[in-house]
């Protein structure tokens, strides 16, 4: 299959590495400097090159802020048989875009990133495939994700955004609060160092990605849950209430079993 990947960043390079040995791949990026470290693939900087390549599948891996813009940029160079795909962690606006664009599409979300995941062992990681997607597109990505040993889930657009609000916004907000009250530690403990590593990894992500995840309309309810639990814990600590602390710890241990 001829596959065009939009964006030569972390995830674009990852998909290029994964696909280039079994498919004919090309990477398109407006910034030629981004293409310097992309190998075993065509490197495009113009729409004419895309038109000549005539991709059967486009994987949009640009920064979330520019996902729709990147699609609109290359669509004039694509045949109507081409399938559009995105790997966006937030699907806001994509469903309506796909409905109106005139192309078949497949939307997925690999629930990992090069910052945290061990790309050589993804068996503990997951990927979501959007159920409204084109059948052949879903088959392609399910086969791809299975080959990477990912755990695959199929959700609607709405179910995806609910899941992201829970599984991403809660740890993101908790980590940001941790970093917000942080100060240098001369002798950090093990738990502190683990939390610090998570915070540094999170803050190395694109600012717009963090913003879009936190600005998901479903996120405030999850943040409110954090505030409620934090208020409860603060009262227990302030009152030095041993019995309530036992109840609290019992509850949260059950939550994480």
C-alpha positions in Angstrom: 0.0 0.0 0.0 1.2 3.5 -0.7 1.0 5.4 2.6 1.6 9.2 3.1 2.4 10.3 6.6 1.9 14.0 7.4 4.4 15.3 9.9 7.9 14.1 10.6 7.7 14.6 14.4 7.9 11.8 17.0 4.7 9.9 16.1 5.2 10.5 12.4 8.7 9.1 12.5 7.4 6.2 14.6 4.7 5.2 12.0 7.3 5.6 9.2 9.6 3.2 11.0 6.9 0.7 11.6 5.3 0.8 8.1 8.2 1.5 5.7 9.4 -2.1 5.5 6.1 -3.5 4.4 4.6 -0.6 2.5 5.6 2.1 0.1 5.8 5.2 2.4 6.3 8.9 2.1 6.5 11.6 4.7 5.3 15.1 4.0 6.4 18.1 6.0 6.5 21.8 5.1 9.7 22.2 7.1 12.5 20.3 5.2 14.7 20.3 8.3 12.2 18.0 10.0 12.9 15.4 7.3 16.6 15.2 7.9 16.4 12.1 10.2 13.6 10.2 8.3 15.0 7.1 6.5 13.8 4.3 4.2 11.0 6.5 2.9 10.2 9.2 0.3 10.6 12.7 1.7 8.1 15.3 0.3 7.8 19.0 0.7 5.4 19.8 -2.1 1.8 18.9 -3.1 3.0 17.9 -6.6 5.2 15.2 -5.1 2.1 13.9 -3.2 0.0 14.0 -6.4 2.5 11.9 -8.3 2.8 9.4 -5.3 -1.0 9.0 -5.3 -1.3 7.6 -1.8 -4.0 5.1 -0.9 -3.9 6.1 2.8 -2.9 9.3 4.6 -1.9 9.2 8.2 -2.1 12.6 9.8 0.6 12.8 12.6 1.1 16.5 12.8 0.8 18.5 16.0 -2.8 18.4 17.2 -3.3 22.2 16.6 -2.7 21.7 12.9 -4.5 18.4 12.3 -7.4 19.8 10.3 -5.2 22.4 8.5 -2.9 19.6 7.4 -5.8 17.6 5.9 -7.1 20.6 4.0 -3.6 21.4 2.8 -3.1 18.0 1.1 -6.7 17.1 0.0 -6.4 18.8 -3.4 -3.5 16.4 -4.2 -5.4 13.3 -3.3 -7.6 11.0 -5.3 -11.1 10.4 -4.0 -10.2 6.7 -3.4 -7.7 7.7 -0.7 -8.5 7.0 2.9 -7.8 9.8 5.4 -6.7 8.9 8.9 -5.8 10.6 12.1 -4.2 9.5 15.4 -5.3 12.5 17.4 -5.7 12.1 21.2 -8.6 14.6 21.1 -11.3 14.1 18.4 -12.9 17.6 18.8 -14.0 18.8 15.4 -12.9 15.7 13.5 -16.2 13.9 13.3 -17.9 16.9 11.6 -14.8 17.3 9.3 -14.9 13.7 8.1 -18.7 13.9 7.6 -18.2 16.8 5.2 -14.8 16.1 3.5 -16.0 13.6 0.9 -13.3 11.1 1.7 -13.4 7.7 3.5 -11.7 7.9 6.8 -10.4 6.0 9.8 -9.8 7.6 13.2 -7.6 5.9 15.8 -5.8 6.8 19.0 -2.6 5.0 20.0 -2.7 5.5 23.7 1.0 5.9 24.1 3.7 8.3 23.0 7.5 8.1 22.5 8.0 10.2 25.7 6.8 7.4 28.0 6.3 4.2 26.2 9.0 1.6 25.5 8.4 1.3 21.7 10.2 -2.1 21.7 7.5 -3.5 24.1 4.0 -2.2 23.7 2.1 -5.2 25.1 1.0 -3.2 28.1 -0.2 -0.2 25.9 -3.6 0.3 24.2 -5.1 1.8 21.1 -8.6 2.9 20.3 -10.2 2.5 16.9 -13.3 4.7 16.2 -16.2 2.6 15.3 -17.7 5.0 12.8 -14.6 4.6 10.6 -14.4 3.0 7.2 -14.3 -0.8 7.4 -11.2 -1.3 5.4 -9.5 1.4 7.3 -10.4 -0.2 10.6 -9.0 -3.6 9.4 -5.7 -2.0 8.4 -5.1 -0.3 11.7 -6.3 -3.2 13.8 -3.9 -5.5 11.9 -1.1 -2.9 12.5 -1.9 -2.5 16.2 -2.1 -6.2 16.7 1.4 -6.6 15.1 2.6 -4.2 17.8 1.0 -6.3 20.5 -1.3 -3.4 21.5 -4.6 -3.9 23.3 -7.3 -2.7 20.9 -10.6 -1.1 21.9 -13.3 0.1 19.5 -15.3 3.2 20.7 -17.5 5.8 19.1 -16.2 9.3 18.9 -18.2 10.3 22.0 -17.0 7.2 23.9 -13.5 8.0 23.0 -13.7 11.5 24.3 -15.2 10.2 27.6 -12.4 7.8 27.9 -9.7 10.4 27.2 -11.3 12.8 29.7 -10.9 10.1 32.4 -7.7 8.3 31.5 -5.7 11.4 30.5 -7.1 14.4 32.2 -6.9 12.9 35.7 -3.2 11.9 35.6 -2.4 15.1 33.7 -4.0 17.4 36.2 -2.6 15.5 39.1 0.9 15.7 37.6 0.5 19.4 36.9 -0.5 20.1 40.5 2.4 18.1 41.7 4.8 20.2 39.5 3.0 23.4 40.5 4.0 23.0 44.2 7.4 21.6 43.5 10.7 22.8 44.8 14.2 21.4 44.5 15.0 18.4 46.7 18.6 17.8 47.8 17.8 14.2 48.8 14.7 13.1 46.9 13.1 9.8 47.9 12.1 7.1 45.4 8.5 8.1 45.1 9.5 11.7 44.6 11.9 10.8 41.8 9.2 8.7 40.1 6.7 11.5 40.2 9.3 14.0 39.0 10.2 11.7 36.0 6.5 11.6 35.1 6.2 15.4 35.4 9.2 16.0 33.2 7.9 13.6 30.6 4.5 15.2 30.6 5.9 18.8 30.3 8.0 17.7 27.4 4.8 17.2 25.4 3.4 19.8 23.0 1.7 22.7 24.9 -1.3 22.6 22.5 -1.8 18.9 23.1 -1.9 19.4 26.8 -4.3 22.3 26.4 -6.7 20.3 24.1 -6.8 17.4 26.5 -7.5 19.7 29.5 -10.0 21.8 27.5 -12.0 18.7 26.5 -15.6 19.6 27.6 -15.6 16.4 29.7 -12.5 17.2 31.7 -14.0 19.7 34.3 -16.1 16.9 35.8 -13.0 14.8 36.3 -11.1 17.7 37.8 -14.0 18.3 40.2 -13.6 14.7 41.4 -10.0 15.4 42.1 -10.9 18.5 44.1 -13.6 16.7 46.1 -11.2 13.8 47.0 -8.4 16.3 47.9 -10.8 18.3 50.1 -11.8 15.1 51.9 -8.1 14.0 52.4 -7.2 17.5 53.6 -9.9 17.3 56.3 -8.7 13.9 57.4 -5.1 15.1 57.7 -6.1 18.4 59.4 -8.2 16.5 62.0 -5.6 13.7 62.4 -8.6 11.3 62.1 -7.1 7.8 62.1 -10.4 6.0 61.6 -11.3 8.2 58.5 -7.9 7.7 57.1 -8.3 3.9 57.4 -11.6 4.1 55.5 -10.0 6.4 52.9 -7.1 4.1 52.3 -9.4 1.1 52.1 -11.5 2.8 49.5 -8.6 3.8 47.3 -7.0 0.4 47.5 -10.2 -1.1 46.3 -10.2 1.5 43.4 -6.8 0.4 42.1 -7.3 -3.4 42.4 
